[in-house]
Structure formats: structure tokens, C-alpha cells
Amino acid sequence: MPFKLITSLSCALSVCVIGTTAFSANISERANFKVFELKHPACESQSLIDTAKEGFTTIVNDLPGRSEYNELVKTFHRQKWEKLDEDIEFFQNTFETSPLREAVAFLKVESLFDRIDSPDSEIIKEAEKHLRATVLLYPRSQLIPVIQATMGAFWLRNGLYSKSLGTFIKAKQDYPFHNLNCMFQFGISENNFLLHEFEVAKKGFSSILQKCNNPRFKVGARLRLAEMQMEKNPKESTLIIESIYDQESNIVTRFYQEALYNIGENKYQTKQFTSARFFFNEYLKHKKREPSCAVYAHRRIADISAKLKSPKSDLLSLYLETYEQFPKTDMGIFSHIQALLLDYPEKSQGEKIRRTRLIDEELTLIGDPKLRYLGSLNKALTFLESGETAAIGYLVRIGKDHSEDLKDPEIAEFVSLNILKTLKKEALEVLAVDLKKESLKNEDLFPPIEDAYSLWIKGTKFQKETKTFYTELITKRFKELMEKEKFFIGFGLLERWNKSDLWEANDPDNKTKIAIGTELSHLFLETDKTKLNEISKAVVKDSELLTRFLGSDFNPLILTAMANLGNNLAVTDELSKTKSNREIASINPMLSSEVQSFLSYKRAEAQFLTKNFEDTNETLKKVTDKKYKDQAVVLKIKSLNELKKYSEAFKFGSSQISRMNQESKVRVLASLIPTVNGSKIWSRADFLLSEAKKQKVSGLELASFLYLAGKASSEQQICKKSIKYFSEALALDSNSTQRNEAQFRLGKCYQKQKKQELAKQQWKEVIDSKDSFWAPMAKSEINLMEEP
């Protein structure tokens, strides 16, 4: 059920003295979530308006079809829709004169509206169609307002408040004395409330209290009037809501369960935890089929256990239960992260790695930026407390948009201190580093590590560990920049490392090359084509720097950039520096199949571009990933064509077609057209045309195959087929570069069939084209024809 709920999240950070036990305990509390108080506001949801039970009931009148009608009503209330449809059809066919046909017709309409599960459901059209037909048949029926109330309730239920409001207003105006009048007024007031037209809503609910006797609507009106005073006087409003619950608990628990939640939340905020837990449990016990705030109630029960200092095992169970009940909600996922981090410092390294991976996956699923940030910050503080180096990377990301929380002096000091502790461990105390208090920013992350390394760590036993961590951090940051297509900043980051004290002659190691090369590969793989030129310029500009970081394995990236810019001479020169037959996969098994194939394919493209066709074919053997395999087939056919190995090209291409999808098949078939032209084995042309038609090729694409088939038939002196194919090709693509040849050959075929005028017509059109090759030949043919 749609509802309006704005979750405000506040983070209260207390001031402590650095270096004392109090400071350590406070940080530990932060890492264990006690610092993060998630404030849940009032739960606001639509009141349940259900007209069916009031509008359609069993009857005792002795009318034709009475028992059948009563069974229809029972089936309707059980929501057995298929059976209901069958029984309604039977009733209408059997009791053609029964006065109950009117009620059955409206029951059908009501059932259609009741089975709609979303405002864009196809059933809506059917329901509205049946409604129009039924109203036309029974224009004075007293069941029309029942259906109008149903429609209003449906729009309300699906959050279309303005539409619902209009429906209820019209019903009230059209049927001012109907027994559903109080329901109409409640629907009007409820929609005004949800549209935040509070003054209008207040008058409507007050009118219900004065004029309506329906206890359910009177309780709803009292609750809404109390809720509208919540912002000005929350204490008094809560007391009123509690008193309504005490007096009318059955109605509240049945129709207005959100009131139970709001009482519980107010008691939680006023630290009446035991009483709050009772109301949250009551809310969950009586919640509707689609509860609006159930995840928050589950969460609050867990929070209350934390406030009451329950054992950690109980807290874990409760937070996990929140997640298991609501795994696709932000709060459910956040609770899962909280459970995973509660006892994180106590776990083995293997379990920490598993949880880290799981937490990272969960964070990406949280839609609320603030909640996602708090989850990331909780994770970072927990990891810092545990001495996890990865915490720095997390702080880089979360500090980007939420650095205001990290500017707190104690948090900043704690984070800075623990970063250095992680990097230097026991050496930190020995060297007595004096850190300045300063806010943490992404730009501040690398200089402290570089300074610490240059001043204290270089040459010590911590050098390797620090270098390893710095390299990992550079790699992570580079990945982030590549994902955001900030490649200039990313290349600048590599240059920063290259100029720092942490750079050594043999840097980077093979693992880092693979990581950086893979991210740059994905940039080429996934970036929109319109940006490839910009990326290529950046890669070529920094090619000397990138060569140090990529090595020969990823050299195809530089070749690709040069080729994208049309610099074939540079491609040739770059190729001469590397081995064309390098076995990338065997040297670097850590590379994914996709990246291996991408790099091999790009190298092969560069080799083809520079006319190294034999090398092209060798390199293409390394393309194994299905994403590039079909492209590799086309490139190999082109390469074999250039080597004039037409038979091999045709045999290879035709053998690959059966495993391909339609799009790839068409590309391969098109690449075999030059193969047939080159080999002059004309019988293969009909095969290509037949296969193209099987793939439903049409238009200009089909014309290419028809031109080839026409030429092949002409060469084989089969003029009837040649004329057919050429005529079809010209009809599809009259502007083709093959037009003049086609018309010349058509003329020859017409001449052979002794259709001199048709032949002359074709040749004259060729002459008019002024084609340097075919026009003179056409002119010669006409001259020969006209000789005596």
C-alpha cells in the first residue's frame, strides 16, 4: 500500500578526550552503531475503505436465483475470481428475467475493480468498460454509488489522491442521501489529508464526528484530527491517540493499525521502551496485508532490545529478522549490515572477507543516500577499529559527498590516527607521529600516506606493507575514477604515484598492471561511442606514462586509441615495438576471459588496419569470449579475403553461421560477399542469398546479396535468374555503387534474349551515369548493336 514516509536520520557525535579510555570506548560505541540514532517519524498511510462487504450481501427475499446469487456473493468475498466469472455467466444465462440480474451485473464490475493490483493494470480498462455498459443498462440503480465508492477507494489505495478525491466528491453530489454518504465524506476528507490540505480535511473529519453514526469512520476521523495536531503538540496528540485506542481497540487494530505504530514510536522517543515494544508488537500482530511501516516496527523492536542492553546474540537475531522479513527495503538492508558488523571485530579473517564482500553488495542496494552513507560510515569505523586497511578506501568514497560528518575533530583524529596505525602498526608509537587536526577530504588522503612513507616508513620493515596498501588504494581510486569516466584525473593519479617516493624502478607489479589495465579496458568496453574520441585523445596524450603502468599485455588499448584517432602510422610504429603473437592468457591467467578477448581483438584490429593479415589471424585465435567471438569471425574472413584465401574464408565463415544469433549471421554473410566475388565460385552466391532470406534480411542489406546473385547468374550465363535478381536489387537500392554494373549486365542478358530495346535502355542509363568504367563499355555495346 503506498504511503508517505520521510525518514530523517541523525548522527549524534559526543566529544571525548583523545588518548583516554573514554575516547576509545566512545569510538567503539560508534563502530557498534550506538551512536547512530535513526529517528522514525509518524507512520502515515491511507485508511482502509472497503465497500464490498457493505454493498453486496446475501439476501433472504424469495426471488428467482436467490440461492445462486447468495453463492455468488460468498464466492466474491472469498475472491475466487475464476469461479466467480464462470458462475456469473451461468446466472445470466439461466435467470434471464430475475430482478437479481442487476445486482449480479454490478457485482461483476465490483469484482473487476477488487482484483486490480496496480493503477496500470490491463483489468482497469475491462472494469471501466463493464461499468459503462452496466450503468447504461441500469441508470437508476442504487448500486452505482457502491461502485463509485469502490473506484474512489481503488485510486486512494494506489496513491492517486486527486483522482480519488474527484470520485468521492462526485458520488457525494450525485447521491447525497445514500447510506454510503458517510463513506463518501470520509473518502473526501482522507484524500484532502493525504494531499496536505489540512484545513479542508479538518472540516471534513469534524463534520463526520457531528453527522455520522458509523463507529469506524468516527474513530478514523478522531485519529486524523489528532494526527494533524502532532507537529504542534505531539504529547497531547499522542495521549488522544492512546485514549482512542483504549476506547476502541478493536476498530483501531482492524482499520487504523498505523496508530499503534505511532503510539509505539512516541513512547520510544520518550524512552518508555517496554511500553513502546508492546505497541510495536500489536502493530505487527494486526498489520494489514501490505503494511506501510512494518519494517520500522521490526527495527524498533531490535533497537529497544539494544536500549535495554539485551545480549548481543539477541540483537543479532532481531536485526537479522528485520532483514529477513523485509530484504528489499532500505531499512531491512541497513539492519542486515548492522547485524553483520555488530560482532565483526571478533571474526576470523576469512569470515571478515566474506562479510566485507556481502556488506559492499548490500550498500549498493540502499536507495536512500543518507542511509547508504551511514551504513558506509559504520562499516568504515568498524573496520578501522579492527585495523582493516580497506577502511581508507571506504572513507574516500563516503567522504566525497558527506565530509561534513567526518569534519568532527574527534572523528577526523580517530580516522587519521588509525590509518597510520594500520600502515605502521608498532612503528607509529615508536616514531610518535604528531598529526594536525584537519578535516578529511579525498584530496587529503594520499599526501598523509606519502608524507608518512617519506618521513618515517621508507627503509623500515614496514616499507613493503605500506607500499602494498598505497598501491591498493591507488588501484581502488583509479577504478572509481574510471567508472565515473574521469580518466584525466585517473591518469593524473598514476602520474602522482610515478613521481612519489613510493615509486620504484620495477613498479608496478603484475597484479597492479592487470588491475589498472582491466579498468581501462572496461572504460573502452562500456563507454558510449560519443566519448571514445575524448578517451582516445587522453590515452594517446599520456601513452608514455600508461606504457609503464600497462606493459605489453595491455598495449592493444594504446593501439585502439591511436586507431580511433585515425593515426595509422602511429599504430604501425607501436606494433613494431611489441610481439604480435603474445600469449596473453597463458602469462596472465588472472585476466577475465572478456578482457583477454577484448585485448586480443583490438590487437587484431590494429594488425588488420596496418595490413599485417597473417598476424591478424594468429591473434584472433586468442579471442574466446562469446562477446567478441562473432566479431572475430567477421574480421578473420576479411583478413583471409585480403590474403586471397577465398576458399578458406568461405569454408570458415559458413561453418560458424549455425551457432550464431540472427544479427551475427547477417554480418558474417555480408562479409562473405567479397569472398564470393574474389573466388569467382559463383554457385556460392545463391547460398548466401538463401541464407540471408532465412534471416529475414530486407531493404538495402538484401540488395547487396541480390546484386551478388545477379552477377553470379550473369557470369554463369543464366540470364533469367540474373534479370530477376538485378531487377529486385535495383528496386531495393537504386543508388548502389553496383548499379551501373548491374544495368550493364542486364543489358547483356536482354540482348541475349533478343530484347534489343530493353538492352539499349539499360545501357543508355549507364552512359548517362558517366561512370568511368561502365559508361564506355555500355556505349561500345550500343555502337555494336547499331552497326549495319
N, C-alpha and C positions, 0 to 999 in steps of 0.2 A: 504494500500500500504506500503510495507516495506520501511524503511528509517533508516539512521544512525543519531542518535541524542544523544550526550553525554551531560547530564545536569550537570553542575557544580554548587554546592550550596555553598555560602559563608555566614558566620555569622560574622558581624562586631559588636564588643562589645566596647562601648566607656567607658572611665574612668571617674568615678564620686567620689564625696566625701561622705563617709559613714555618715549617720545620717542627711544629709541635704535634703531639699525639692528636689533638683536636683537629688539626688540619688533615691529617691522614684519615681519620675516621670520617670527616665530612666528605672527602673525596670518595671514600669507599661507599658512603651513602649515595653519592651521585651516581657512581658506577652501578649501584644496585637499585636505581630507579626511585629511591625515596625522595629525591629532590624534585622529581618531575610530577607535579600535581596537575592532573588533567581535569579541567573543570567542565562538567557537562551541564548545559542549560536545560530549561524546561523542555520536555518532550511534547512536541506539537503535532497532532495528527487529526485527520478528519473523523468526525463522529460517524458511527455506523448507522446508516439509514437503510433499512430493509423493508420494502413494501410488499414483497411477495406473500409473506405469511398473513398479512392483513388483507390483502386484496383477493387472494384465492384460497378458499377454504371448502371443505366438504359440505354438502347440503343434505337436508332431510326431506325436502319437497318431493312429492311423488310425480316426477317429470320423466318423460321418455329419456332413457340413457343415464338415469341418475347414478346407478352403481358404477357404470363405466366412467362417468365424469369424476366421481369420487376417487376412483383408482388413478385417473389421470392426475388429479391434484396430489395424491400421495407420491406418485412417480416423479412429479415435478419437484416436490420438496426433497426427494432423495437425490435429485439431479442425475437421474438416469436418462440422459438426453436421447440416445438412440432408441430406446424403448418408448420414450415419450413421443417421439416423432412418428413411430410406427402406430402407436395407439391412437394418436390424434387423427391420423389418416383413416384408420379403421372407423373411428367415431363419426367423422364427417361423411364417410361413405355409407354408414349403416343408419344413422339417425338424421335423415335429411330434413325432417320437419321439427326436430326437437328445439325448444327455445334455449336449450343449453349450448347450441352451436355458437352463439355469440360469445359466451364465456370461454368456450374452447378456442375460438379464434384469437381472443386476446391472451389466453394462456400460452398459445404458441408464440405470440410476439414477446410476452414476458420471458419465456424460456430462452428465446434467442438472445435477448439482452443479458440475461443472467449467465449465459455461457461464454460471453466475450471476456477475454483475458487481457486485452490491451486496446488502447484507443485507435490503433491502426489495423485491427483485426478485420479480415475479409467478412466476418459474420455481421459487422455493423451494417454493411450495405444490404444484406439479406434481411436483417431485422427492421431497418427503416422501410424497405420495400413492403414487407408484410404489414408494418404499422400503417402505411398509407392506404394499402388495399383494405385493411380491416376497418379503419376509420371511415373510409368511403362507403363501406358496406353497412356499418353501424354508427352513423354520425352522432347519435344521441346517447350512445352507451355510457353508462356510469363507470365503466372500466377504463375509459380513456384517461381520466386523471391518474389512475393507478399506474398506467404505462408511462405517463409523463413524469410521475414521481420516480419511477424506475430509471428513466433516462437521466433525470437530474442527479440521482444517486450514482449512476454509472459515470457521468462526467466528473462528479465530485471525487469518486473513488480513484479516478485516473488523473487527478490533478488539473483538470480543465475547468477551473473555478468560474471563469466568466461565462462559459457555455452552460455550466450547471446553474449558475445564478439566473441566467435568462430563462432557462427551462422552468425553474421553480416559480419565478415571477409570473410567467405566462399561465402556469397551472393555477396559481392563486387568483389571478384576474379572471380566468375563464370559469373557474369553479369555486366561487367564494364561499359557498355553503356546503361544500363536500366534506365528508367526515375525515378526509385527509388534510384538511386546511391547516391544522397544527403542524403536520409534517412539512407542508409547503413553506410555512413561515420559518420552521426550524432550518430547512434547506437554504432559504434566503439568508438567514442570519449567519449560518455556518459558513457559507461562501464569502459573505462580507468579512467575517472574522479572518478567514484564511487569506483574503485579499488585503488584509490590514486596514480595512475600512471600519475601524473600531467603534467610532461614534454611531454609525448606522447599525452595526452589529449589536451594540449595546441596547439600542432602542428596540430592536427586533427580539432579542432574548428577554428583555423586560416585559414586552408585550406577551410573550409566551407564558411567563410566570403569572400574568394577570388573567389571561383569557383561556388558556389551555388546561385541560384536566389530565392529560396523558402524563403519568408519572415519569416515564422515560425521558420525554422531551423537557419536562420541568427540571429534572436533575441535570440534563445536559446544559440547559440554559444557565442554571446556578453555577455549574463548573466553569463555563465560559466567562461569565461575569466576574468570577473570582480570578480567573487567569488573566483577564485584562487589567486587573489591578496589581498583578505580580511585580511589575517593574517599579511601581511607585511604593508599594507596601508589601514586600514579599512575606514578611512574618504574618501579617493579618490574613493575606490571601491563602497562605498555606494552612492556617488554622481553620479558615472557612472550608477549604477543600477537605481537610481531615474530618470536620464535623459532618460534611455531606456524606463522606464515606461511612462514618459511624451510623448515620441515619438510614442510608440507602446503599448498603454494601453490595446487595445482590445486583442492583441496577448498575452500579459503578463497575463491578467486576465483569459484568456481561457486555456493557456497551461503551464504557469510558475507561478502559484499562490504563491509558496514559496518565490518568490522575494518580493511580497507585505509584507509578514511576516517579512522578513529580513530588509526591509526598516523601518518597524514599530519598530522592536527591536533596531535598531541602533538609531532611534530617541528617543526611551525610555531611552537608556543608556546615551544619551546626554541631557536628561531632556526636550526634546521637546514633552511634554506629549500630548498636544492636537493634534498635527500632527501625533504622533505615534498612537493615538487612531483611527484616520481616516484610516490609512493603515491596522491596525488590523481588523477593521470593513470591509474594502474592501476585505481582505483575506478571512474572514469568509463568505462574501456575494458570492464570486466566487469560493470557495473551491471545490475541486473535491469530488467525491462520497466517497472516503476514504482519508480524509485529514491527512497529516502527523503531522502537528503541531497545529491543531485547538485547542486542549486543552490548549496549551501555549498561544495562541492568546486570548482565553476567559479569561485565568488567568491574562494576561497582562491588559486587559480592566478593570478588577477589581482592579489590582494594581495601574493603572493610577487614578482611582477614589479615591483610598486611598491617592495617592500623591497630588491630587487636593483637599483633605480634604472634600470629599463628606460626607453626613450624614451617620451614622453607619448603618441605615436601608438600604441605597442603597448598601453599601459594602456587607452586609449580603446577599442581593438579588443576587449580581453579583457573589460572591463566591459560593453560592448555585447553581446558574445557571451553573457555570463551572462543578460542581459535577453532576448535573442532566443531562448535555449533555454528560459527559464522566465518568460515575460512576465506570468503571472498570479500569481506568488508575491511575497510582500513583499520578499524579498531580491533577486529579479530586478528589481523596480520600483526598489528603492533603488539598485541598481547602475546602472540607466538614468539616474537622477537624478545620480548621481556622475559618470557619463560626460558628461552634458550640462553639468555645472558645472566640470569639470576645465579646460577652455580657455575658459570663459565670458567672462572679462575681455578676451580678445583679439578677441572677435567684434564685428561691426557692430551698430548699434542695432537694425536690422530683425531680425537674427538673434537678438539678445537678447530682443526682444519675443516672437518665435516660441517661443524656449526657455522663457521665463517662463510662457507660457500652457501649454506642454506639461508643465513641471515641476509647476505647480499642479494640473493634471489628474491627474498620476501620484501626487502626495501624497495625494489623496483616495482612492486605490485601496489604500493601505497599511493593513492591518488592525491591525498591532502599534502601539499608541500610542507606545511609546518609539522605535521605528524611524521612525515618521512624524515624531515630534518632531525626531530627529537629522537627518532629511532637510530639515525646515523650517529648523533652525538652520544647517545647512551652507549652505542657499540664502541665508539672511539674511546670514551672514558674507561669503559670496562677493559678494553684491550690494552690501553696504556697502563692501567693498574696491574695487568697481567704481564707487562713487559713485551707486548706484541709490536713488532716493528711496523706491521701493516697499518697500525693506527694512524701513522703520519699521513699515509695516502688518503685515509678516510677524512681526516681533518682538512686536507687540501680541498677535497670536494665539498664538504659541508660548510667550510668557512667561506666559500665563494659567495654564497647568497645569504648567509646567516652569521656573518662575522661579528655582529653586534653582541651576540651572547658570548662569543669567545673573547671579547674585549674585557670582560671581567678580569681584574688583576689577578685574582687567585686562580681562576681557570687558566689564564694565559701563562702564569708562572708554573702551574702544575704541568701543563702540556709541554712547555719548553723544557722544564727540568727532566721530565720523563722521556722526552725524545732523546736528550743527551744521555740519560741513564741507559736507555736501550742501546744507544750507539756505543757507549764507552764502558757501561757496566761499572766494575770496581774502579776503573780509571777515573771516573767522574769525581769520586770522593778524594782520590789521591791528588788530582790536579786542581781541586777546589775551584770549579768554574763559577765565575760571578756573572749571572745573567741580568741584563737590564729588563725592567718591566716595560713591555711594549705589546701592543695588540698584534695578534696573529693574523697574517694575510697570506694569500698564496705566494705573493712575491717575496715574503719573508722566510719562506720555508727552506729554500735552497741555500741562501747565504749563511745561516747559522750552521748548517752541516758542513759547508765548505770551510768556514772560519774555524769550526771545531777541529776539522781534519787538519787544516794547515797549521794551526797553533799547537794542538795537543796530541792528535792521534797519529799523524803521519810518522812512520818509522817505529811505531809501537806494535805490540801484539794484537791491537785492535784494528790495525790498518785494513786488513783483508775483510773483516766483518763490516767495517764502516763503508768500505768501497762497495761491497756486495749490496748493502742496504741502499746506498746512494744510487747505484745502478738500477736497482729495482724501482726506486722512487722515480727516477728519470723515465724509466720504461712505462710506468703506470701513467705518469703525467703526459707522456708523449701519446699514449693510447687515447687518453681523454681528449687531447687536442685534435688528434686525427678524427675521432668520432664526431667532433664538432666542426671539422673541416677548417681548423685554424692551423693550416700547415706552415705558414710563415713563422708563427710563434713556436710551433713544434720544431722546425729546423733551427730556430734561434736557441731553443733549449739544448739541442745536440751540440751546437757551437759553444754554448756556455760550458758544457762538460769538457769539450775538446780543449778549452783554454784554461780549465781549472787545474788545481794541484792534484785532483783525483784522477786525471787522465795519465795513462802510461802508454808506452810505445806499442804494446800488444793489445791495447783496448780497441774495441770492446770484445768480449769473449763471444764464442759461437752462439751461445744461448741468447745473449742480448741482440746479436745481429739478427737472429731468427725472429725475436720478438718485435724489433723495430721494423724489419723488413716485412713481416706479416701485417703489421698495422698499416704500413704504407701501401702494401698490396691491396688491403681491404679498401683503402681510400680510392684507389683506381677501380676496384671491383664495384663499389657501391655508390660512388658519386654520380650525380646527374651529369649527363654528357655536356651540358652547357658550361659546367665548371671545369671540365677536363683540361681545357686550354690553359686556364689560370694555374691549375695544379702543375701542368707540364712545364710552364714557364718557371715556376718556383723550383721544380726538381732540376731542370737544366741549369738554372742560375746557381744552385748550390750542389751541382753534381760532384765537384771535387770533395766537398765535405761529406756528402752522402756516400761516396765510394768507400770512405773509411768505415762508415757505420754499416754498410750493406754487404760489402765484399762481392765476389763474383757470383755468388748464389743468386743475389737479387739484382744483378746487373740488368736483366730484362726490364726492370722498372725505369731505369735511365734510358734504355733503348726505346721504350714505349713513349716516354715523354718527348724524346727527340723526334720520333716518327710522327707523333701527334702535331708537332710544330712544322712538319714537312722538311726537316733538316736531314736529308738522306746521306749527305756527305759525312755528317757527324755520326750517323748510325753506322756507316761503313767503317769509320775510324775507330769507334767504340768496339765494334765487333772484332776488329783485328787485335784488340788488347786481351780478349778473353777466349777461352776454349769453347768452340761451338758445340762440342759433344759432351759437355759436363754432365755427369750423373748426379743431379741434384738430390733425388730421392734417396740414393744409397749413402750419400755423405751426410745428409741432414734428415734423418727419419722423424725428427720432431715436427717437421713441416706437415701441415694438413694436406690431404690429397687435393683439395680445392686450390690451395696456394701453389703446390707443386705444379699442377696442371696449368694454372694461370701463368706462372712464370715461364714454363716451357712453351706455352702457346705464344706468349708475347715475344720470346726469343725467336721462335719460328717465323712469326710475322715480320720481324726485323730482317731475318735472313732472306725471306722471300722478297722483301722490299729492295734489298741490295743484290738480288739475283743469285744468291747462294742456295740454289734449289736442292742440291744433294744434302746440304747441311739442314735445310728446312725439313726434309723428310725424316732425317735421323732424329732431329729434336722432337718432331711430332710424335714419335714413338713413346715419349715420356708423358704424353697427355692421356691420363686415365680417368680423370674425374668426369662424371656424366654431364656436368655443366658445360664443359668445353670440348667434349669428345666429338660432338656433331660439327662444331666449328672447325675442329682439326681435320675432319674428313673432307670438308669443302676446301680447306687450304691445301691439303695433300693432293687433291685432284688438280687444283690449279698449278701446283708445283710440278706434278707429273706431266701436265699439258705443256708447260714451259720446256720440260726436258724432252718433249715429243714422245713420251712413253704412253701413247694413247690407249693401247690395248690394256696395259696395266692399270691406267687411270679408270677406264670403263669397268673393268673387272672388279677393281677395288670399290668404286662408288656403288655399283649395282648390288654388291654383296652386303653393303651396310644399310641399305634402304629399309629392309624388313624390320629392323629393331627400332626405327626412329618414329618420332611423332610426326604429325602431318606437316608442320612448319619446317622441320629439318629435312623431311623428304623432299619438299619442293625446292629448298636451297640446293640440295645435292643434285637433283635432277637438272636444275638450271646450270649448275657448274659443269655438267656432262655435255651440254650443248656444244661448247668449243671442242670437247673431246671427239665428238662425232664428226664435227667439221674438219678437225685436224686429221683424224684417222681415215676419213672418206669411206668408212664402212657404213654405207647409207641404210642398211637394213636395221640399224640400231635406232634410227630416228623414230620409226613407228613405235618402238618400245618406250622411248621417252615420252612421246605424246600420249600413249595409252596410260602410262603411269601417272602423268600429270593430270589427266582427266579423272583418274581414280581418286586423286587427292582434291578433286573439285576446284582445280586451278581455273581461273577465269580472267577476262579482261586482258590487260597488257601482258601479264605473265603468260597466259595461254598463247598469246600471239607469237611469242618467241619460239615456243615448241611447234606451232603451226608453220612458221617460216622455215624452220629446220626440216620439218616433214615435207613441205612443198619442195624445197631444194633437193632433198634426198630422192623424192619421186621423180623430179626433173632429171637428175643425174642417172636414174635407172630407166629413163625413157617411159615412165608410167604417167602419161600426161593427164589422164582422167583424175587420178589422185592428186597430182601436182596442182591442177587447176582448182580442185576443191579446197585443198589446204591453203593455197596462196590467197584465194578469194576470202576465206574465213579470216585469215590473218590480217589482210588489208582492211576488212570490215572492223576488226577489233582495234587495230593500231595503224592508222594510215600515215602517221608521221614517223614511223620506224626508220632507222638508218638502213634497214634491209628492204625498204620499199622498192627502190629502183631495181635492185637485183631481182626481186620477186616479179615486178612487172616485165622486166626483160625476159625472164624465163617463161612467164605466162604467154608473152608474145610468141615465143618459140613453140610452145605447146599448141597454141591456137593455129599457128602456121602449119604445124604437123597435122592438125585436124582439118586443114584446108579452110579455116575460118579467117580469111585474109584480113577482113575489115577489123575484126576484134584484135588480131595481132597488131595491125597498124595502129589502132587506138592505144594499146598498151605502150608501144614503142614511142609514140608521139608524146605521151605523158612523161616518159623517161627523158626524152630530148628536152622537154620544157623544164625539167628539173635542173638542167645544166650540170649534172653530175660529171665530174672529170673522167670517170672510168666508164660508167654505163651509158652515158648520153652518146658518145661517139659510136659505141657498138650498136646502139639502137638505130642511129642514123644510117650506119652501114647496112643493117638489115632491111630498112625501108628502101634504100637505094637498090639493093639487090632484088627486092620484090618488084620494084617499078621498072627494072630493065626489061627491054623487049625480048 
